[in-house]
């Protein structure tokens, strides 16, 4: 039993350096994501007015031919932010084909899901790695306490608390970005689907 405990202790302590490196990597990645998030937020604020104006133009038409004409005008107008901008740029050449335009809509849905899943990864894995970085040094810290080595105990406690803070920081940043992007992308996909159905009224029906 003592041998098994020693093996478990050796394995867990050996994981400390990879955990710290991985946590620092997640911190760097989340910092880059924050930069991209702020850039996207700025672009959405700048492009919100024409975006909502042209979507409203499509919605205000009273019959399908007028809605289709407004939807084509929507695709030909100024660049829009986010997924709607991608749809407008690529949809200009595809709007006559229900099949190809539908494929573009599906691809954008997958892209939106991938972006949100990336944030969910940081939300879940960041705190998990932080917790590992908290628990692993507790063993050496307790050994230092039992042997009277206060310096060893203090060093390991600093590592434990620091990894906790960093893990929660990564999780908090990713969670906040995930909430905002989920709302953005749902609105984008709703507008994209509306414009698509205006161009092809029979899309998605049996």
Buried (B, 14 or more C-beta within 10 A) or exposed (E): EEEEEEEEBEEBBEBBEEBBEBBEEBBEBBEEBBEEBEEBBEBBEEBEEBBEEBBEBBEEBEEEEBBBBBBBEBBEBEEBBBBBBBBBEBBEEBBEEBEBBBEBBEBBBEEBEEBBEBBBBBBEBBBEBBBBBBBBBBBBBEBBBEEEBEEBBEBBBEBBEBBBEBBBBBBBBBBBBBEBBBEBBEBBBEBBBBBBBBBBEEBEEE
